[in-house]
Amino acid sequence: MKFLSQHSTIAACVLISACIALLAQPRALAESSADQYKEYQDMLRIAQRKVDRLKALGAGSAGALSTSLVMSVLGRYYQVGDHWDVLAWQISSTMAAMTSEPVKYRYHAGKFHYEVIEVKPGNPSQVAVRITQETGASLPAADPRVQWLDLTMTSQFSQDSKIYHFRNQNDYSASPNGVHSNVSILELFPLDVPDIYTAERSTPSALPDLPVEIKDQATAAGYSAQLSQSSWFDQEDLFGRPVQILWQHGDLWPAYMKTPTGIAILARR
């Protein structure tokens, strides 16, 4: 039940943070617009929905659910040596930039190689994944200081740790729960373990559209998915912002993942 308690704590933190924001700024709330007040209310509702989903999941067998979740997306468990490539873009807002460009965002690309380096049995089991940056003439490393990034996750796709290994600096343990730091620009790329445990799952009707600025790169990387064999997951991050995931059964990673700060696809070429 360790996993459930971790996620319950996360959801409770979101709920408490929203309440503190409401109580700590009564004057600001009194003077704020209706839209701002609605934003606080939406945050509370989102946190409550996450708590409700966790309670519903906790009513069953955690071990059985773990098995069905992993098998439903991978078809098997991770194994040491499993590897895959991800093409990802970090989204930077240009709203405040001195530019006449008609686009709202600029997309900074990076290619990343994932490899399973350790699997520890248990309930839940733990999987360690190492991420290294792929480089080339047309695609330099997003952060050359980083040698690799290690993620540890459970068999329910709960990210337990996130450690940066730098070339000329000490290792850095970042928040595994989606609270970004300024340690590296890689924090803004959607590289983390996809949290699908409490997500709302449905059958996709179409492959997600990509912004025109990145379509050519995605096509060259083999962006695709068989919709009849895929699942669509809707989730929210700690701040109530939408996270979208498309996962084709049998793949080791999502075919598509969009977070508030970036987009990632599974590279099939």
N, C-alpha and C positions, 0 to 999 in steps of 0.2 A: 504493500500500500504506500510505499515511499513515493512512488510517482504521483499518485493522486494527491498526497499532501503537498508536494512541490507545486503542482498546478493550482491547487486550492489556495495556496499562499500567494501565488502570482495574481490570481483573480481577485483575492481579497485586497492586495496592495493597490490594484487599479481602482477598486471600489472606494477604499479609504482615501486615496489620493484625490479622487474626484470630490469626495465629501469635504476634505480639507480645503480644496480650492473654493468650494462654495461657502464654507464658514469663515475662511480667513480673509475674504474680501467682500464684506457686506456692502460697503460703500460703492466699490467698483461694480458689484452686481446691480445695485440700485440705479446706477447711472449708465449701465451698459445697455446695448441694444437688445432687442428680442432675439436676434440671431445668436449673439454671444451666450445668452442664457440657455437657448436651445442646445447649443454645443455642450454645455455642462450636463444638461439632462440626457442628451444622447450618450455621453460617456458613461453615465450611471447605468443606463439601460443596457449598453454593450457589456459592461462588467457583470451586470446581473445575469445576462444571458449566458455568459461564460461560466459563472458559478452554477447556474441551473443545469447546464449541460454536464458539468463535472459531477454534480450530484446524481444525475441520471446514469452516467457511466459507472459511478462508484457503487450503484445498487446491484450491479452484476459481478461476475468474476473477473478480476483484473487480469489474471493469467490467461483466461480464455479469450478475453477481448484483445489482449496483446497479440496472441497467436493469429486471430482472425484479421487483425489490422495489417500486420506484416505480410501475411500470405495474400491478402486481397490486393496489395499493390506490387509486391515483388514476386510472389509466387513461391518464394523460398526465403531463407535467412541469408544475411550477409556472410561472406566468407573472406578470410584473409587473402589478399591479392585481387579482389574485385576492384575494378577501376573504371572511370568514365571521365569525360570532359564536359565542361560547362562554359558556355559563352555568356558573359554577363555585362550589363551596362549600369553604370551609376548615373542617376538622373540629377542634374544640377539645375536649379531654377535660375532663369535669366531675367526674371521680372524686374529686378533692381539693377540690372546691368545696363551700361550705356551702349546700347546696340539697337540697330534698326531692323534686326532679323525678325521675321514674323513668327518664329517658333517660340513657344513658352519655355521649353526645356532644351538643354544640350545633353547629349548622351556620350559618356566616356566608357569605352569598351575595355574588356579584359578577358583573357581566356585562362581557365583554371583546370588543373588536372586533380582529380580526386582518387584516392586509393585507400582501401581498408587495410589498416596495418595491425589491428588487433581485435579479437572477438572474445569476450569473457562470458561464459555461460552463467545463467542465473535467472531469476524471475523478479524483475526484468533482467535480460542480458544487457551487456554493454558493448558498443561498437566504437572503435577509435578510427577516425578518418583523417588522413593528411591531405591538405590542399597546397599545391604549388602553382606558381604562376607560369603559364606557357608564354614564351616570348618569340617574336619574329620581327622582321624588318618593318612590317606594316602595323604591328601590334606590340609595342613595348610593354614591359611590366607596369602595372598600375601603381605599385609601390615597390621599387627596387630594393628598399631596405629590408623587406620581409623575405626570409628564406622559405618559410612554410608556415602554415596555419593548421593547428590540430584541433579537431572537434571530437568530443565524446558524446555519444547519444545512447539512449536506451532502446530496447526493442519496440517501444511505443512512440518513437521519434521525439523523445524529450531530450533537449540538448543540455547535458550536464556540465560541460566545460568548453572553454574556447581560449586557446593559448597561442599567442603570436611568438614566433621564433625569429629574431632579428639577426642580421649579419654582424653588426658591431655594437649591439646593445643587449641588455638582459632580456630574458623572456618576459612576456607580459600576459597576465590572465585577464581577459576582457569579460564583461558580463555575458553569461550564456543565455540570458533571458530577453535579449533584444534591445537592451538599453545601450545605445551607441556611445563610444568614447571618441576622443580625438587622437587616439594612438596611431591610427592609420586610415587612409582613404578607403582601405578595404572594408572598413566597418560599414560603409554605405553601399557596398555591393551585396546583392542577395545571395550570400554564400552559406548562410546558416542552415541547420537542419529544418526541414519544413514541418511545422507544427500542425499535423493533420488530426491529432487525437480528438480534439474538441471541435474540429471544423464541421461545418454543415456540408454533407456530401450529396452530390447529384450526378446525373448523367449529362455530359456535355453535348451541345447541339452543333457546335462549330468550333474550329480551332481559333483561339484568341487572336484578334488582329494585333499587329505590331505597329508602332509608330513608323512613318515613312522613312525617318532618318536611319533606322536600323534594319529595315527589311532585307536589303541586299546582303548584309553580313549574315543575317539569320538564315537566309535561303542557302547561302554558300556553306553554312555549317550543317545543313540538313534538317532544319526546323520542320518537324512533322509529328503526327501522332494519329493512331487509328482510333477514332472517336468511339467506335463500338466496343473497344477494349480499354477505355479510359474512364477515369473518374474525375469529377470537378469538385474542388474543395474551396469553400468560402470561409475565411477566418478573419480575426481582427488582431492587431498587435496590442502591446500594452497600453497604447494611447488611443485605442479605439479606431485606428485607421485600417482600411481594408487590405487584406492579403489574399491573393488568388493563386490557386495551384491547379495544374492539370497533370495527372499522372497516368501514364499508360501501363497497364498490367504487364508485368515481366521486366520493366525497366528498373534500373537501380536508382534512378533519381527522377524528379519531375521533368516532364517535357517542357513545362512552362511554369514560371513562378514570378509573380509581380508583387513587390512590396512598395511602401511609400517612397523608398529611396532608390529603387532599381528594378530591373527586369533581368531574368536569367532563363536560358533555354538549354536543353540537353543537346550537345553537339553530336550529331550522328555521322559526321565525316571527319 
